[in-house]
Amino acid sequence: MKKFFDAYQIVGNLANFYDAMLTNSGLLGRLALKFFWGLDDDAYQKFLAQAFAGIPKNFSGRLLEVPVGTGVLSLPIYRNLTGAEIFCADYSDKMLDAARVRADKMNLRGVKFLQSDVADLPFEDNFFNAVLSINGFHVFPDKNAAWSETRRVLRSGGTFCGCMYIKGENRRTDFFVEKFCEPQRFFNPPYETFASLKNFLSNHFTRAEVTHVESFAGFVCTK
């Protein structure tokens, strides 16, 4: 666990590059996204669409995002969710600091930030109407606990959605994950494949829609 925490702190220190890659901006960010992840401009737009497919524009109620990272993708969306009560959790204090600064600049005063381990969420059962996880489950070291906790805090009929890396869709991406991301503890195996993820979610939710763009699966599930 300490190695995972140290690695996640390093990612926090690389927040600017992380943001550039996630937003497909800047020369290095765009090159990294295309070379390592196989996402050109068109594929990137599809990635974004599937990542947030479970959050309607008129969403209201309680929403948990875990991990929030720097909030570079989600906070602009939250600006329009005026009827929602939003909680953003992350294990890295550096990521949270970056997200808080971004929220302040956007005047998002209603968003709550907390440092928390997804394997032990500090919320009661059935607390949220929606749980969103963007690029989290390939990072979490205790995936069974993460699945259990995110489902536990979700209300019956609530939505679990987001995106994650899946293995077996792009050889270059898989090689990069194995040779760089894993040794640095940025990613933690085992990983789902498209088929295994679809089967797992179908068995644990009443409804599960799973898509993928290159090595990123998007999911929208109903508890």
N, C-alpha and C positions, 0 to 999 in steps of 0.2 A: 504493500500500500504506500509506503514512503516513496518508493521509486516512481509510482504513478503520480503522487502529489508533486514531487520535484519536477517531473516531466511536464505536468500541467502548468506549473509555475513558469517554466521556460516558454511554453506557448503564450502565456500572458505577456511575457517580455517581448514577444514577436508580434504583438497585436497589430501593428501597422501593416506588416506584410500579410498577416492572417486576414485582415479586413480587405486589403487590395485583392487577394485571391478570391475571397468569398463574394465580393461585389464585381468581379471580372473587370477591374479597373487598374490602370497603371500598366506599364509594359511588362514588368516582372510578374505581376499578378495574373495578367491575361496569358502570358506564356506558360506559367506554372499550371494554370487551370486547364489549358489545352494539352500540354505535353504530358503531365502526370495523370490527369483525371479524364482526358479525352473530351472535354467540354468546350466546343467552339461557341460562338455567340448564340446560335440557334439552340444548341443543346443546353446552354446555360439558362436560357429563358424557360425551357421545359423543366429544368431542374428546380427553378424557383417556383414554378406553377405547382409542381407536385409536392414540394416541401410544405406549402401553405394551403394545400387544397382542402384541408379539413377545417379551416377557420373562415367562416363566411364574413362578408363585409359588414353585416349588421349584427355580429356576435355580441351577446351580452351575457353576463354571468361571471363566474370565477374561472380564470385560466391560469394554469401553471406552465411556465416554460422551463425546462431543465435539459441540458445546461443552456444558459443564456449566452455564454461567451461574452463578446463585446457588445452584443445587441445590434450589430451592424445590419443584419437582415430583418430582424423582427421589430425593433423599436419604431421604424417608420410606419409599419402596419398598425402598431398599437396606438399611434397618434389619432387614428380614425375610429378606434373602438371605444367611443366615449361612454358606452353603457356597460363596459366590462370592468371587473376587478382583477387586476393582473399581478401575478407573483412571478418574479424571475429569480431562479436559483442557480448557483454554480459552486463548484468545489474550489475554484481559484479566486483568491481575493484580488489578484491583479486583473483578471477578466471582469470581475464585478466592478472594480474601480473604473475601468474603461467604459463599462456599460452605464454606470451612474453618471459619469461625465457627459456621455452622449445624451442620456435622458435629460439632464439639466439643460444642455444646449437646445434641446428640442422642446423644453418646457413641459416635459411629461412628469407632472408632479404626483400623479395617482398611481404610478407603477411602484411596487414594493420589491426591494432587492434583499436577498438573504444568502449567506454562505451556508451551503448544506450539501451533504452526501446523498446522492440519489438512492443509495442502498438503505438509507434510514431517514426518510423524509419527515419533517416535524409537523405533519398535518394529520388530522383525524380522518377516519375512513369516509369515503364518499363525499369529500369536501369540494371537489372541482367539477365544473361542467365540461371542461376540456383540459387535456394535457398535451403539450406540444414539445417534441424533442427533435431539434435540428442537429444532425451530425453528432449524436451523443452515444448511441449504443455500440458503435465500434470502438469507442474510447473507454467506456465503463469497465473496470476490472472484474466486478462481481455482477455479471449480466443477469443471473437468475434473480438476485435481490433487486436489481433495477427494474426488471419486468414486473416483479411482484409488487414493488412499492408504487410504481406509476399506475398500475391497475387498481391497487388498494385505495388510493386517494381519489379515484375517479368515480363519479356517481353512476348508478345504473342508467343507461341511455346516453351517457356522456361520450365524448369523442376523444380518442387517442390518435394523434397524427404526427407527421413529421417526415424525416428522411434519415438514411443511414447508408454507410458503405456496405456493399455486398460483394462477395468473392465470386470470381468465375465469369465476369462479363467483359473484362478488358485486361489482357495479359500484362500490358505495360503498367497499368495501375496496380495490379496484384503484385508485380515485382517491386514496385516502389514501396508499397505498404510493407512487404516482407523484409526488404533490405534496408529501408530507412525508417519508416514510421514505427515498426515494432521495436527495433533496437533502441530507439530514442524514447520508447514508452509513450509515444503519441497515440498509438493504436494498441489495442489489447485483444488477442485472439481468445476464443475461437470466433469466427465470423459466420454470419448467415450467408447462404446463397439465395437467389431469388426464390427458388422452389421451397427451400426450408423455411424462409421467412413467411412466405404465403401460407404454408401449412401450419406453422406455429401460431400465427395471428388468427387464422381461421378456427383453430382449436381453442383459443382463449378469449375470443370476442364473438358476439352474436353476429356481427357483420364485419368483414375485412376486405378492403380494396387495396391491392398492392400493384404498383407500377414501377418502372425503372427507366432511368436515362443513364446509359453507360453503366458505371459501377455504383450508382446511387439509386437506392430504392425509395420510393415514396409510399406512405401508407395512411389510410384513413379508416379507422376502426370504431365500431360502436360497442360499448360494454353492455 
